[in-house]
Amino acid sequence: MAKRVTRVSFPNEKESHLMASVNFDIPHSLGHAEARRRIEQGLPKLEAKIPGGGQVSSEWPAEDRLILTIIAMGQTVKADMEIADTALRGTVAIPMMLSMMAGPIGEFVKTSAEKMLSKA
């Protein structure tokens, strides 16, 4: 996973914020529909895994795109994911306040997505 600092904007936000970002790519052989079903099925369980009792919300702005918002310890982390037939690709936007934790936060999102994809 690559870490970099960039200006990230998401749908429904009027301004972009300077954030660290982590990109990931998870290959799969599930096809788009099954991958989306598994991700949707796993989302409710994700909130319980956030340290410090965080909140998770999800939005599907398109059939193949998921925006995941994670709020914990007063900070908001957003993951923008695209579900394709053979891979799940995403970017995790991490506030500068948490930039030293960008690697572990990005890995948490990626690992969580991998677990969701692996469960039938």
C-alpha positions as CSV (number, residue, x, y, z in Angstrom):
1,M,0.0,0.0,0.0
2,A,1.3,3.4,-0.9
3,K,1.0,6.4,1.5
4,R,1.0,10.0,0.3
5,V,-0.4,13.4,1.3
6,T,-2.9,14.8,-1.1
7,R,-6.0,16.9,-1.3
8,V,-9.0,14.6,-1.3
9,S,-12.6,15.4,-2.0
10,F,-15.7,13.2,-1.8
11,P,-19.3,13.6,-3.1
12,N,-21.5,15.9,-1.1
13,E,-18.6,17.8,0.4
14,K,-18.2,21.5,-0.5
15,E,-14.5,21.6,0.1
16,S,-11.5,19.2,0.1
17,H,-9.2,18.7,3.0
18,L,-5.5,18.1,3.1
19,M,-5.2,14.4,4.1
20,A,-2.8,11.5,4.0
21,S,-4.1,8.8,1.6
22,V,-3.5,5.1,1.4
23,N,-4.4,3.2,-1.8
24,F,-5.2,-0.5,-1.9
25,D,-6.2,-3.1,-4.5
26,I,-7.7,-6.5,-3.6
27,P,-8.1,-9.0,-6.4
28,H,-11.0,-11.4,-6.3
29,S,-12.8,-13.9,-8.5
30,L,-16.3,-13.2,-7.3
31,G,-17.7,-11.0,-10.0
32,H,-19.2,-7.6,-9.2
33,A,-22.6,-8.6,-7.8
34,E,-21.3,-11.2,-5.4
35,A,-18.5,-8.9,-4.2
36,R,-21.0,-6.1,-3.5
37,R,-23.3,-8.5,-1.7
38,R,-20.5,-9.7,0.6
39,I,-19.3,-6.1,1.3
40,E,-22.9,-5.1,2.1
41,Q,-23.3,-8.1,4.4
42,G,-20.1,-7.3,6.3
43,L,-20.6,-3.6,6.8
44,P,-22.8,-3.9,9.9
45,K,-20.1,-5.9,11.7
46,L,-17.4,-3.3,10.9
47,E,-18.5,-0.8,13.6
48,A,-17.9,-3.2,16.4
49,K,-14.2,-3.5,15.3
50,I,-13.5,0.3,15.5
51,P,-11.3,1.1,18.5
52,G,-12.8,3.5,21.0
53,G,-16.4,2.9,19.9
54,G,-16.4,4.6,16.6
55,Q,-19.3,5.0,14.1
56,V,-19.4,3.7,10.5
57,S,-21.7,4.9,7.8
58,S,-21.8,3.8,4.1
59,E,-23.2,5.4,1.0
60,W,-23.5,3.9,-2.5
61,P,-23.3,6.8,-4.9
62,A,-23.2,4.4,-7.8
63,E,-23.7,0.6,-8.3
64,D,-20.0,-0.1,-8.2
65,R,-18.8,2.6,-5.7
66,L,-18.9,2.7,-1.9
67,I,-18.0,5.6,0.3
68,L,-17.3,4.5,3.8
69,T,-17.1,7.0,6.6
70,I,-15.5,6.0,9.9
71,I,-15.6,8.4,12.9
72,A,-13.5,7.6,15.9
73,M,-11.8,9.7,18.6
74,G,-13.2,12.9,17.0
75,Q,-11.6,12.2,13.6
76,T,-13.2,11.2,10.3
77,V,-11.6,8.7,8.0
78,K,-13.2,8.1,4.5
79,A,-12.7,5.2,2.2
80,D,-13.7,5.5,-1.4
81,M,-14.0,2.0,-3.0
82,E,-14.7,0.8,-6.5
83,I,-16.0,-2.8,-6.9
84,A,-15.0,-4.3,-10.2
85,D,-15.6,-7.8,-11.5
86,T,-12.0,-8.9,-10.6
87,A,-10.9,-6.5,-7.9
88,L,-11.9,-4.1,-5.1
89,R,-9.9,-0.8,-5.4
90,G,-9.9,1.9,-2.8
91,T,-8.4,5.0,-1.4
92,V,-8.5,5.7,2.3
93,A,-8.3,9.4,3.2
94,I,-6.8,10.0,6.6
95,P,-6.8,13.4,8.4
96,M,-3.4,14.9,8.9
97,M,-4.0,14.6,12.7
98,L,-3.8,10.8,12.2
99,S,-1.2,10.8,9.5
100,M,1.3,8.9,11.6
101,M,-1.2,6.1,11.8
102,A,-2.0,6.1,8.1
103,G,-0.4,2.7,7.5
104,P,-2.3,0.9,10.3
105,I,-5.6,2.7,9.5
106,G,-5.2,1.9,5.7
107,E,-4.3,-1.7,6.6
108,F,-7.4,-2.0,8.9
109,V,-9.7,-0.9,6.1
110,K,-8.0,-3.2,3.5
111,T,-8.0,-6.2,5.9
112,S,-11.6,-5.6,6.8
113,A,-12.6,-5.6,3.1
114,E,-10.6,-8.7,2.4
115,K,-12.4,-10.5,5.3
116,M,-15.8,-9.4,4.0
117,L,-15.0,-10.6,0.5
118,S,-13.8,-14.0,1.8
119,K,-17.1,-14.8,3.7
120,A,-19.8,-16.4,1.7
